[in-house]
Amino acid sequence: MSSLPSNISNFKKLAGGIEFSVSAPGKVILHGEHSVVYGKLAVAASLDLRTKIHLIEIDSPNNYNIKFLPLNFEKNLDLSEIQKRLLNNFPSSSVSQKSDFNWCSPYLINHEEHFKLIEEVADSLLKDKINPVDVITFKAIKSMFYLFSGILASTNITLNPLCITIDSELSMGAGTGSSASFSVALAGLFIRYLKLKTRNLENVSLPEFKSFAWDKRDIEDSSKFNMREFEAISDWAFCSEKIYHGTPSGLDNTICTYGSLVKFRKNHSTTQITLNTPINLLLVNTKVPRETSKLVGHVAVLKNLFPNVIEPVLDAMDSLTVNAVDAVKKIDSAAALGDADKLEKGFDEWKTLIQINHSLLTALGVSHPKLEEINMILSKNGLIGKLTGAGGGGFAISILPPSFDPEAVIRILKEHDFGVILTKLGGAGVRVD
């Protein structure tokens, strides 16, 4: 992750103050891009690339300091103003019924009304402090305000001056879940901060909200998140993802929360698949930016124009994903048993499915010449690639059999001005570091 730039300030820790970090992985969609929007199966995997957020209570009166290291951005805000605008005046319109709401019920948030508050506060506090064209930074701050107020406004928390520092190994806007990783890590950060600040209270909630108390086991082992907290983190991150993507599927926040591999279908419970043996992956960056909403909209237009053509493509992608999950399970089982023949057959089967999947996505019009160039280079070097995420640029992925040495193909890809990251699939989800 980034080192601290020289123009970003450091603060002295408040005596007896709290300090900790939370991180969450990025993700790749292995199969089910675009078809997942229409209720088809998708499978995604966490990456061994993470967003890390550090919180420290600081000896700097009335300061709420925000640092985004990848953006080389820092702002000092007035803590009392933040508390007054985001916590003390939490409007009734933000939730359906205050008496039913507390920090662990994000599904009761009225997103549109709550976001109106967030936009008003962000605009008034930052209109003279941030370049209005810096959309990524502005959305990130709105996401922080949204989660900060949503999680903490109903509680008896007493705030001290804070410094929150965000760093990430993920490229923004390229299909590796950077916004979901950020949202998940941020939700985890505020929930852990809440626990550390209120664990001795008999009732964490303010009188007008639904009561809440920490379980004794939660307090005794606060070094990791429990299942209720995982669920709340994922749900809050889903709310935050609406700021970035309008109508997210829920896949990204799920995989960034729980890690490993996840099978996901809209309006169904998710299924986690644990990998016993990590799988090496090449992430190849086209360096071509793309807008997810436009690409999703393009597929929607095609589906409306040619339903008899596009719906069978989406059905084929659903069946392909089911088969790909079986192939991954075969690979993991063969690796655990040390069965080299079955391992090779499993990878051959999966590579064929990956190739078909990319062709189906190309038929939907979401590939890009740079993605096709990457796939040609991979093919000439014994590998198979496909786009991941929305397509139209962003990343391509290629799985690597255990015996494959990627040095030569990485060199060739870099010679063609592509960014290349060698990473692993299926790492841990959100965690306290």
N, C-alpha and C positions, 0 to 999 in steps of 0.2 A: 504494500500500500504506500501512499504518498508520504514523503517526509514533510515536516512542518515547514511551509514556505517562510522566508525571512520576514515578509511583510504581514504575517499573521501573528497576533499577540499571544502570549502565554499569561496565565493567571496563577496566583498563589492559592492553594487550597485553603478553604475555610477551616479553622480549627475544629476538629471533631466532625467535619463535613463528610458527605457521602461522595464516593467516586467508584465508578464501574463502567464496563463496556458491554455492549450487546452486538452480536453480529448475525447476519442472515445470508444464506447463499443466493447466488443467481440461479437461473434455470435455463434449460433448453426444452423446447417441445420436440420430442423425438418423432411422434406421429400424431396426426389429427389437426394440424393447422387448418384453419378456416372451416373444416367440417364440424369442429367442436361447437361452433356458433349455432349449428342446426341440430344439436342434440346427439351428434355422433361421438364415439369414444375417442378420447385423446390420452396419450401417455407422455408424461414429462419427467425430467430428471433434474435433481439439483446438481449444481456445479461446484467444483472445488475453487470457486472464486466468490468472494464475499464482500458485502457492505458492512462496515464496522462503525458504530456510533458510540462515542465516549461522552459520559456525563460526569461533571465534577461541580460540586458546590464550591463557590469561589469567594475569596476575601476581597470583594469589589462591590461596595454597597449599591443596591438597587439595579444591578446589572443582569440582563438576560442576553448572553453573548452567543451568537450563532456562527459557526465556521463550516464552510463547505470546501474541503481541501481540493477535490478534483476541479472545482470551478474557481479556485483561488479567491474565494469570496468570504468576507467577514463583516458582520454588523453587530453593533451594540444597541440593544433596545432597553427601554425603561421597564423594569420588572413590575413596578406598581401599576403602570399603564397596561401591561400585558395581563396582569391579574385582574384588574378592573374590567377590561374590555372582553376578556375571553373566559374568565372564571366567575367573577362576582355577578355578572349580568347575563348569565346563561338563560336565553329566552325560552319560554314555554313552547314556542312554536318549533324549537329544535327537536322536540320529542313529542310523541303522541300523548303521553300521560306521565308527568313527573313522578308520581307515586309508584309507577311500575318500572322506572328507569334507574339503573346504576351503572357503574363502569363496565360491568361484564354483560351488558345487554345492548351491544351496538346495533342489533337488528331493529331496535326501537327508534333509532335516530331518523329524523325526517331530513334526508340528505339535502334536498334542495333548499330548505329553510336554513339549515345549519350552515350550508356553504355560503348563503347570502351574508350571514354574519361574518364568516371568515374573510370573504372578499372585501367587505366594508372595512374590517380591522386592518387587513393587509394593505389595502390601498391607502388608508389614512396614516398608518405607521411607516410605510415604506415608499410612498409616492415620490419623496424627494431624496431617497437613499438608494434607489436601485434603478438601473437602466430598464425602461419599460419593454425594450425589445428582448431582454434576457428572459425568455419565456421559461426555460428550464429552471433557473434559480427561483423565479417567482412562484412557479407551481410547487417547487420543493418547500418553500416557506409556507405556502398555503396548506400543504399537506401536513407540515409540522404543527401549524396552528390548529388545524382540524382535529388531529389526534390528541394534541395537548389539551384542548378544551373538552373534547368528547370524553376522554378518559378521566380527566381530573376535576371537571366542573361540578360534578355531583358529590364530591368528597370533602372530608375535613382536613385536607392536606394543608400544611404550613410550608410555604416556599421559602427557600433561601436563594441568594444570587446564584445563577447557573451559567456554566459554559458548556455548550453542546457542540461537539466536533464530529463531522461526518467525513468518512473516507471510503473509497470503494475501489475494488479491482475490476469493476464491470464498466464496459463502454455504454454510454447513455444512448438510448434510442436505437439499439441495434438488434434487439430481439433476444437478449439474454436476461431479461427480467430485472433490469436495473431499478425501475420504479417500484416494482413489487418487493424487491429485496430491501430497498430503502424504507418502504412503508411498513414492512414486517419488522425490520430492525427497530424502527422508530416506535411502533406500537409496543414492542417488547420492552424497549427502554422506559417508556412512561409507566407501563404496568409494573415493572420491577421497582422503579423509583417510588411509585405509590405504595407498594408493599413495604419497602424499607422505611418509609416515612410514617406509615399508619399501622404497622403490625401490632402495636400495643393498644390500639383503640378497640373498645367494645362494639362501636358502630362506626364504620369507615364513612358512611354516607351522611350527607346533610339531612336535616329533619324532613324536608319536603320530598326527598327521594327514597327509593326502596332501600331498606336497611341491608347492610353487608358487614360481615366479620370474617377475618382470615381464619382458616382452619389451623389448629395447632401444628399439624404436620407441615403446612405451608410455611409457617414461621420458622420451624426447626430446620427445614431444608430449603432455604430461599436461594440457594446457589444455582437452581435450575427451574425451568418452567414446568408446571404440572399440566395435566390434560385440559382442565378448565381454562387455564391461561393460554395454552396453545389455541384452543377454539376461539377465545376472545381476540387473541392477536391476529388470527387469520381473518376473522370477521371485521375487525377494525381496519385491517389492511385492505380488505375488499372495498370498504367505504372510501378509503383514501385513494384507491385505484380509480375510482370514478372521476376524480379530479384530472387524472392523466388520460383516461381512455373512454370516458363517457359511460359505456355499458360493458364492463369487463366480464369475462366468462367465469371468473373465480378460480381458474386453473393456476395462474401465476402466484397469487397470494397463498394458495394451498401448498404448492410444492416448495415455496420459499419458507413457509412455516414449518412443515413437517420433514422436509428433506427426502433423501432416497429417491425412489421412483413412485409416481402416483398415477393411477388410472382415474380418469375424470370424465364424467358425463353430466351435462347440465341437469339440475333438479334431481340428481341421484347422489347417494353418499359416495365419497371417494374411497378408493382402496389403495393402501400403501403396499409397495413391493420392496422388500429389503434385499439389497445386493450383498452377498457374502464376500464377493471379490470385486474390487473396483474395476471399471472398464475405462480404458484410456480413450480420449476423444481429442480430435483436432477441431478447434474453433477457427474458422477462416473468415476474416473480416473483409467484406468487399470495399469498405470505406464509402459506401453509397448510402446516404441517409434515406429513410422512407417514413411514410406516415401510415400507421396501422389503420386508422379510421378510413382513409381513402381506399386502401387495398381491400378491407372488409366490405366497404361500400361497392367496390367494383364487382366482387363476387356476388353480392346481393342483386346487383343489376343484371348480371348474367343469368342468375337463377330465375329471376322474374321474366326475363326475355325468353329463355330456353329451358323451362323446367324439366322437360322430358330428356334433355341432354345432361344438364348439370346435376340433377338429383341422383341419377345412377353413378356419377363420378363421386359424389359425396357418400353414397352407400358403399362403393368400392373402397373408399378410404376408411370407412368404419370397419369393414371386414379385414382390411389389411392391418389395421391397428391391433385387432384381436390376435391375428397371426403373429404380429411382431412381439407382442407381450409373451406369447408362448415361446418364441425363439429366444428372447432374453432370459426367460426362466431356464431353458435348456442350457444356454451358455453358462449361467451361474451355477447350475447343478454340475455340469461337466467340469468346470473350473474347481469346484469344491472337491470333486472326486479325483481330480488329476487325470481325467480321461481326455487325452489329446485329440483322438479321432472325433469324438462327439463334440468337443469344443470347436474344432475346425468346421464340422458340418453345421453347427449352430451359427457360427459367424457367416458362413456362406449363405445360409437361409436368410439371415437378417439383412445381409448386404443386398440380396436380391430384392427383398421387400423395400429397402431404402431407395433403391433405384426406381422401382415402380412408383413409390410414393412421390418422388420428385417429379416424375413424368405426369402424374395426376395433378400435382400442383401447377405444373407448367401449363397443363390444359385449362386450368382456371385463370391463366393469365397473370400469375403473381411471381413469376421468375424475373430474371434480369440478365442482360448479356454478361455482366461480371460474374453472376452465379454460374452461368453456363461455362464460362472460361475456367472457373475454379473446378467444376466437375470434370472438365476435359483434362486438366492437369492431374487431378486425383486418379482418374481412370487410367491414364498413361503410366501411373506409378503404382498400380495394383490396389487402389482404394476406390470406394464408392462414396459420393457425397450427395447431400440434399440441402435445400434451404431449410431454415428453421425460423419459426415466428411468422410474421405477416408476409415475408418475402419482399420483392421489389428492391432488393439491396440487403443491408444488414449482414447476417452471418450465414455461412454454410457450415455443416457439420460432417464429420467423417469418423466412424468408429475404427479403432485400431485393434486388430487381433494381438494377443500377448507377444507373439514372436516378431511382430512387425517393427522395424527400425525406421522411425519417421524422419530422420535427419535430412535425407536427400530431398524428400518431397517438401519439407518445410523450407529448405533453401530455395527450391525452385519457386514456390509460392511467393516468398519474400522478394525474389528477383523480379516477379511480376507485380510488385508493389501491393501485395495483399498483406494484411496483418494476420499473424498466426499465433495462436495460444495452444499449448499442449496442456490439457487438464484432465480431470477424472469425473466420471458420472457417479451420482448417488451419495454425496456427502451429507453431513449432518445438517439439520434444519436450524431454526433460530435458537440461539443459545447465549448464555451469559459467559463472557470470556474472562 
